[in-house]
Amino acid sequence: MTGSKIIELSSPTLKGSVSVEEAILKRRSIRSFSSKELSLNQISQILWSAQGITDKKDGFRSSPSAGALYPIEVYIAKTDGIFHYLPQGHKLEMINQKDVRKELAKASWKQTFIYQAPINVVLCAVYSRITSKYGERGIRYTYIETGHIAENIHLQAVSMGLSSVPVGAFDDDEVQKNLSLSNDCKPIYIIPIGYPK
């Protein structure tokens, strides 16, 4: 998007106070969120766990990807707009300043906790990036990768004292329209995140 606002994100924390085992033990799907906003540092950490660069030399990311082709694009919807995560440089690109959480909730068959959550991470696929190499099998690899990313996000949220819930029930076309996604970028997974109520 030409002329879009770019937000530099803080460097991720690489050592937390909650073990992986503890995060796995405590992870639950929470569907009731307080209205307390997340800080940009918290959002930065969540996005890094999703697709942050962990090997600058080869460009490898925090979640595995078949052939390192990375068909998943990460978007967030929050009170002040829609943003696209740019792993290279660890930045956010503002898409627009519209709060679309109500529209996302409506497109998700009125799951109101989507609107209550201060942020919603939306994982979207550009299938052609991976099917060009692996054919139809690449679609399966995309779903596997989505699972890797989502689990990282859920466990990262727990380790930060936040809650999350996986959402797969939604009208794909409506979510795509609400997020102003290009025709080749298809939503797969919505993850509302926030402080539990």
Protein Blocks (a to p, Z undefined) as FASTA:
>chain_A
ZZiacdddddddfbdfbdfklmmmmpccdfbdcfbdcdfklmmmmmmmmmpcfbfknopa
fbdcehilopaccddddfkbccdddfehpaaddfblcdfklmmmmmnoopaklmmpmbdc
dddddfklmmmmnmmmlmmmmmmmmmmmmmmmmmmmmmnopacdddfbdcfklmmmmnop
afklccfbdcdddddZZ
